[in-house]
């Protein structure tokens, strides 16, 4: 199966979080949006949506263990744009 690789960047920290392997970028976008909108005093993405962005990094083939990374990370969505 070809999995997509995504990661969340925190501009306040100046770094990307650990990459995640997902079935689709659309599904990752939905999960990111759900997390941004999850009300919890410890949820930094909800408290500081201006700091977080979801990026697509490439793909991973679990049959060959091959990676196909994009030349540079591609912005998918900003947390501030999905906050309700």
Secondary structure, DSSP 8 states (H G I E B T S, - for coil): -EEEEEEEEETTTTEE---EEES-HHHHHHHHHHHHT---TT-HHHH-GGGEEEEEEEEEETTTTEEEEEEEEEEEEEHHHH--
